Amino acid sequence: MQSLEGIRRSISTAEDLQSVVRMMKGVAAANIREFERAVASLGDYSRAIELGIQTLLRSRPERLVATAPTSDGRLGAVVFGSDQGMCGRFNQQIATHAVTEIKKLAPRNEDRTILIVGARILALLEMDALEIDERVATTTSLAGITSLVQEILMHIESWRERGAADRILLFYNEALGGAKYEPHTHQLFPVDFDWLRELRSREWPSNRLPIYTIDWDGLFSSLIREHLYIGIFRAAAESLASENASRLASMQVAERNIDDRLEELQVKYRHKRQQTITEELLDIISGFEALSTP
């Protein structure tokens, strides 16, 4: 049976673990808010890029036909996972979703190129017979998203230059608020033709028509690149928000388990202490009786 001192040490360990869990809960909650604000802040920037693309399409609508995809071709997939643990089923969910979609769109390994973000999702994808071609480390901070996006864009440009991918899809967990998230697929390239067509026919928001003096092709390419940048940035921020949401949920479960364990230990400690006091009193009474007997 565990001694009184042993129970006291177990209580101290549980209380230390409880402090760590509470700290991690606070960090995860703060990170969720930070990444959600980053996603929301993309709205104005995305709107400005859309207005620029709309201006170009309105001035030369005949160029829209050239942007329509002609075939599916080879698949390039970017799957966002995590480098850190204690985030519940975050990696399992997006891995299951990505495997299903990738195998459906490109059944053969030679027809797809896969880039993973975060090391912990690697084994999950390889278990389902997916060959991982490239990998990059994810970030844990908002400041690191920009360099992460630039690194992913470099890989995508390399795919395009050597003909390794005609379609590029992003697979990531999308935050739904609080501790909820769900797997999501976003087609990064080719740019959605229906979206471009709707953008061209959209009503201009003011009575002042814009003008531009830069070469049409160069300006259009730059705006599309910014549009792709926004898509990858949003995917990274959503994935990080979801990761922290999953970690928050895991820490909440851990906190409840620790609270239950602490309550159990404290009850055991009180019973053991009372038992020890009773035994000591009985020893004193027995000794007194032994001394009092002629």
N, C-alpha and C positions, 0 to 999 in steps of 0.2 A: 504493500500500500504506500502511496506517495506521502512523504513527510510534510509537515507544516511549512518548512522552509522551501521544499520543492514546489509546493503549490504557490507560495509567494513568488518564487522565481518565474513560474509559468504565467502568473498574473502580470508581472512586470514586463515579460516578453510580449504578451498579448497587447498590453497598453502601448508599448513602443511600436508594434506593428500597426496598431490602430492610428497612431499619430502619422505614420508614413502614408497609410491609405488615405487619410483625410487630406494630407498635403497633396497627394497625387490627384485626388478629386478636385481640389481647388485649382491646380495647374491645368487639368483637363478642361474644366469649365471655362477658365480664362482663355485657353487656346481656342475653344469652340467659338466663343464670341469674337475673337480676333480674326479667325479665318472666315467666319460668316460675314463680318464687316468687309473683309477684303473682296469676297464674292459680290457683295452688294455694291461696292465702289466701282466694280467693273461696268456697271450699268451705264454711267455717263460716258465713259471712254468708248464702250461698245456702240453707243448711240452716235457718237461723233464719227466713228469709222463707217457706220452704216450710211450716214448722210453723205460722206465722201464717195462711197461706192454708188449710192443712188444718183449723185450728180453725174458721175461718169457714164452710168448706164442710160440716163436720160439724154445725155448729149450724143451718145453713139449706141443706140439700141441694137443695131445690127451685130455688134460684137458679142452679144449675149449668147448667140448660137454656138460660138466657138468654145464657150465654157461648159457646155453640156457634156456629161460623161458619155463615152461611146461604148465602153465595155467594162466588165467588172475587173478583170485582170488579176494580178497578184495582190495578196492581202498583207498589209503592214499593221501590226497590232501593238499598241502601247498599253500595258496593264499596270495599274497603280496599286502597289501593296504598301508594306511598312518595313522599316528596319528595326523597330522596337517591338517588344512583346507586351504582354498584359493588356491586350486589346480585344479579348473575346474572340468572336467568330468573324472579325473584320476581314482577315485574309482568306478564310475559307469561303465566305460568301462571294467575294469578287472573283476568286479563282474558279469556283463552280460555274458562275455566270460566264466568265470569259472562255472557259474550255468549251462549254456548250455552243456559244456563238461562233467561236473560231473554227471548230470542227464542222459546223454546219455551212459556213461560208467558204472555207478552204480545207477540204478533207485531207489533202496530202501535205506532208511537211514541206515539200519542195515548192509549194504554192503560197507559202506564208513566211513572213519574217516577224519575229516577236522580240520586243524590247520590254523588259520588266523594270519597274521603279520600286526599289526596296528588295532586300535579300530574302525576307521571310516568306515571300510568295513563290520563290523558285521551286522548292521541293514539291509544293502542292500542284504546280503546273506540270512538272516532270513526272509526277505519279500518273498523270493522265496522258502520257506519251507525247507531250508537246516539247519540241526542241526550242530552247531559248537561245537566241542568236546574240543578244546584247543585253547589258544590264547597267543601270546607273543607281547610285545611292540617292535615297530620298532626303528630304530636309525635315527639320523639326520646327522651323521658325518661319514667320512670314517673310523676313528679309531674304531667306534662302530660296524662295520660290522663283525669283527672277533668274538666277543662275541655273536652276534646275530646268526651267522652261527653255533657256537658251541651249542647254546641253541636249535636250530632247529634240529641239529644232535642228541641231547639227546632224543628229542621227537620221532624222527624216529627210533632210536635204541629201544626205549621202545615199539613202535608199532610192530617192528619185533620180539621182544622177546615174546610178548603175542599174536602174530598172528593176530594183528589188521589190517595189511596191507601187501599185497603181491606185489602190484604195488604202486609206489609213484610218483606223478606228481607235478610239480611246475607250478603255474599260476602267471604270472607277466607281467607288461608292459615293452616292450623292446624299448629302445631309438633308434631313427632313425636319430638323428642329429638335431641340432637346437632345435625347440620347438615341434618336431614331435615324436610320439611314437605309438605303437600298441600292443594289447594283444598277449601274446605268451605262449605256453605250452611246457614244457620240461619234458621228462621222465627221472627221476633220477634213479629209480630202477624198474625192473632189468636193468642192464647195457645193452645197445643196442648190441644185438648179431652180427648184420651185421657190426657194427663198430669194434667190437673185431676181427671178421674174416678178415675184410679189414686191420686192424692194423697188424695182424699176417703175412699177405702176402705182406705187404709194404716193399719196398726195404730199406735195412739198409743204413743210410746216410754217412757212412765212411767205410774204409777198415780195421778198428779195431773192432773186435767183443768183446762185453762186457762179463764179467763173474760175478758171484755172489756166495757167500758162505752161505747166510742165507737160512733157510728153505723155500721151494717154496711156500707152502700154506700161511705161515705167511707173506712173502714178498708180495705175490699177494693180500692178504687181505688188507695190509697197503696201497698199491698203489691204489686199488679200493676205499678205504676210502678217500684218497687224491683226487681222481677223483670226488667223490661225494661232497667233500668239495668245490672243484672248481665250480661245478655246482650250489651249493647253494650260494656261494659267488658272482658268476656272476649274478644270479637271483636277489639277494639283491641290488647289485650295479646298475644293469640295472633299477630296480624298482625305486631306489632313483633318478637316473638320469632322468627317465621319470616323476617322481613326480615334480621335479624342472623344467623340461621342460613345464609341464602343468601349474605350478605356474607362470612361466615366461610369457606364453601366456596369462594367466588371468590378470597379472599385466600390460601387454601391452594394453589389452582392457580397463582396469581400467584407465590407464594413458590417453588414448585417450578420454575417457568419462570425466575425470577431466579437460583435456585441453578444451574440448567443453564447459563444465560448467563454467570454468574460463573466457573464452572469452565472454560467455553470461552475466556473472556477471559484467565484466568490461565494457561492452557496456551499461548495465543497470546503472552502477555506473556513467559513464560519462553523460548519459542522465539525471539522477537524479540530478547530481551536476550542470549541465547546467540549469536545471529547477529551482533549488534552487537559483542560482546566478541571473537568470532572475527575479524571484519573489522578491529578495532583491532589485534589481535595480528599479523595478516597485514601490516598497514601498518607496524607496528614492525619486523617481520622484514625486510620489503622495504627499509625505510629503512636498517637496519643493514647489509644485504647491499650496498646501493648505496654506503654509506660505506666499506665494507671492500674494495671492488673497486678495484685500482690504476688 
